[in-house]
Amino acid sequence: MAEELPDKLYFRIGEVSELVGVEPHVLRYWETEFRLRPHRSGSGQRLYRKQDVSRFLRVKALLHDEGYTIAGARKLLLDGEAEVPVAASAATDRGALEDALRRVRELRGEIGGVLVELRR
């Protein structure tokens, strides 16, 4: 997503608000919840880097699109799993999930068979 951002070194909170699609007070709240520390200008205004904007976009995707709670999203971000791009996490298709479910059911059957043999 960083490729879609304007080619700038710093973004002000209003610009980030528009890019992410949330109000500035939401960004300030996310700063406290997700340990995001923007640079500050000489006058104290928040200045965000592309990396910060990308992280806000990931937080928004976790909370709004993927249905995580604040605590769940925080855990993902702090554990480093959030470095996976949103597109990659959304790319899991139905067929792959159905294959995985089929394999789990096969394994469950095999384990059940082993348990029956062990009980004899």
Legacy VTK file of the C-alpha trace (Angstrom):
# vtk DataFile Version 3.0
C-alpha trace
ASCII
DATASET POLYDATA
POINTS 120 float
0.000 0.000 0.000
2.961 2.293 0.510
3.328 2.449 -3.305
-0.087 4.126 -3.553
0.880 6.904 -1.148
2.079 10.265 -2.444
5.841 10.604 -2.719
6.429 12.730 0.379
8.703 12.412 3.364
6.122 13.528 5.947
2.328 13.715 6.115
0.258 15.864 8.458
-2.584 14.383 10.477
-5.264 15.778 8.146
-3.617 14.159 5.127
-3.267 10.835 6.932
-6.885 11.076 8.040
-7.992 11.376 4.405
-5.662 8.616 3.186
-6.758 6.162 5.873
-10.424 7.189 5.856
-10.872 7.920 9.555
-11.184 11.094 11.610
-8.033 12.648 13.132
-9.191 11.829 16.676
-9.251 8.138 15.691
-5.627 8.372 14.550
-4.662 9.992 17.857
-6.448 7.202 19.734
-4.714 4.519 17.646
-1.377 6.165 18.454
-1.949 5.423 22.127
-3.358 1.916 21.593
-0.767 0.709 19.062
2.349 2.509 20.312
2.670 4.720 17.258
4.888 7.714 17.884
4.855 10.326 15.113
7.622 12.829 14.652
6.799 16.339 15.814
7.493 19.588 14.029
9.019 22.523 15.827
5.510 23.749 16.568
4.463 20.347 17.938
2.405 19.261 14.933
2.338 15.530 14.240
4.344 14.445 11.192
3.854 10.891 9.906
6.157 8.913 7.589
4.940 6.527 4.872
5.675 3.659 7.237
3.347 5.219 9.834
0.588 5.683 7.249
0.980 2.046 6.135
0.686 0.931 9.728
-2.501 2.983 10.186
-3.894 1.377 7.033
-3.084 -2.056 8.489
-4.767 -1.152 11.793
-7.859 -0.001 9.930
-7.938 -3.235 7.902
-7.627 -5.324 11.060
-10.354 -3.448 12.911
-12.819 -2.612 10.139
-12.342 -5.311 7.504
-11.100 -8.350 9.415
-13.205 -7.786 12.538
-10.452 -7.773 15.159
-10.916 -6.049 18.487
-8.449 -3.386 19.584
-6.748 -5.954 21.853
-6.588 -8.571 19.102
-5.198 -6.147 16.551
-2.675 -4.861 19.105
-1.499 -8.421 19.770
-1.075 -9.098 16.041
0.857 -5.896 15.497
3.110 -6.383 18.499
3.763 -10.040 17.589
4.900 -8.948 14.131
2.269 -10.874 12.181
0.801 -7.632 10.918
3.763 -7.197 8.616
1.934 -9.541 6.219
0.346 -7.294 3.604
-3.416 -6.998 3.732
-3.704 -8.293 0.161
-1.835 -11.482 1.092
-4.049 -12.153 4.092
-7.176 -11.530 2.005
-5.914 -13.727 -0.835
-6.896 -16.959 0.896
-9.557 -18.351 -1.374
-12.477 -20.585 -0.595
-10.957 -23.566 -2.395
-7.841 -23.530 -0.217
-9.975 -23.372 2.917
-12.138 -26.251 1.718
-9.025 -28.335 0.972
-7.651 -27.628 4.433
-10.967 -28.579 6.039
-11.108 -31.813 4.035
-7.565 -32.692 5.143
-8.393 -31.974 8.793
-11.404 -34.274 8.553
-9.244 -37.005 6.993
-6.683 -36.662 9.765
-9.412 -36.767 12.392
-10.661 -40.027 10.899
-7.155 -41.492 10.873
-6.595 -40.497 14.492
-9.946 -42.038 15.425
-8.877 -45.273 13.756
-5.591 -45.294 15.667
-7.459 -44.731 18.936
-9.768 -47.685 18.186
-6.722 -49.884 17.507
-5.004 -48.735 20.700
-8.059 -49.530 22.807
-8.115 -53.157 21.566
LINES 1 121
120 0 1 2 3 4 5 6 7 8 9 10 11 12 13 14 15 16 17 18 19 20 21 22 23 24 25 26 27 28 29 30 31 32 33 34 35 36 37 38 39 40 41 42 43 44 45 46 47 48 49 50 51 52 53 54 55 56 57 58 59 60 61 62 63 64 65 66 67 68 69 70 71 72 73 74 75 76 77 78 79 80 81 82 83 84 85 86 87 88 89 90 91 92 93 94 95 96 97 98 99 100 101 102 103 104 105 106 107 108 109 110 111 112 113 114 115 116 117 118 119
